[in-house]
Amino acid sequence: MRQLVLRSLFFTKAAHSLSPLLQYSRRSTAFLPAVGLVMVIICMIVLNSRFLSIGNLENIGRQVSINAVISVGMTFVILTGGIDLSVGAVMALSGTITAGLMASGMPGVIAIGAGLGVGLVLGLSNGLCIAGLRMPPIIVSLAIMSVARGLALIYTNGYPVTGLPEWFSFFGRGNIAGIQTPIFVMLVTYGASWIILERMPVGRYILAIGGNEDAVRLSGIDSRRYKVFVYVASGLTASIAGIVLSSRLMSGQPNAGMGFELDAIAAVVLGGTAINGGRGSIIGTLVGAMLLGVLNNGLNLMAISPYVQNVIKGGIILLAIFVSRQTRPGASK
């Protein structure tokens, strides 16, 4: 009897000590993705001794940074209950415009500004059609994707743009205070986005629109303005990623970014953001992008076929959506 009492007291104390962690896991959308990331890293360390090499970790950082930056804008969009399938094509057009202007002798500031402007204009086009004309986000973004990809091919005649100035490689291959420039750009982008979503009224409005847009409108808030904002943000982050990628490759590739929209959506979903909006976090998206990058890298190190990798990633995304639906408030009702 005494042993039973002692065991009962032990498990009661253990449960009490874990309760703050369990409560945090219910509140934070990034908790489960972070646990998943740790588990994947441990598996990759066990399965491949090269995983922890400096060169491989740097490679992961470069690969993750591009998708992570695109995923920032995608997070904004999905939080409102929308979707943006044009980010890969916007990325390609921004990169080729920037590269083309530089190759023609245009000052770097103007060329980069033009590349960013392309993203802003296409994002604005998405937002005005979706919020202003109330057109379906998936159809609008597919149309903009086709337009952007076509313009990139027309501008370059289907050929890569080369002959860029050597200094331009700094954005894709350089470093700032020992941190790779793409990773530094990623951290700055996430820092600014975290402030917007967590410390500014616009962040609360974005979440509220995804939760119940009708209630937001009835409260006197113009939801259309904030929906336009999220698509502009998505276009901007896609153009930033496109410029960084062009710098890394030292060329403007009109076919760049193909499939990147799916990777961005995967990072957002893996990070715990609800696919129908209203719930999620920018930190969760960063964790999701890292999880996806580590998984891709580990599967490549194990020489897993790219076709098999697509099957594995698709299954993980489905599992992430299922877990997200089961852990959201009211799911058990």
Secondary structure, DSSP 8 states (H G I E B T S, - for coil): -HHHHHHHHHHHHHHHHHHHHHHHHHH-TTHHHHHHHHHHHHHHHHH-GGGGSHHHHHHHHHHHHHHHHHHHHHHHHHHTT---TTHHHHHHHHHHHHHHHHHTT--HHHHHHHHHHHHHHHHHHHHIIIIIS---HHHHHHHHHHHHHHHHHHHHTTS-B----GGGGHHHH-EETTEEHHHHHHHHHHHHHHHHHHHSHHHHHHHHHHHHHHHHHHTT--HHHHHHHHHHHHHHHHHHHHHHHHHHHTSB-TTTTTTHHHHHHHHHHHTT--TTSS---HHHHHHHHHHHHHHHHHHHHTT--HHHHHHHHHHHHHHHHHHHHHHSTTTT-
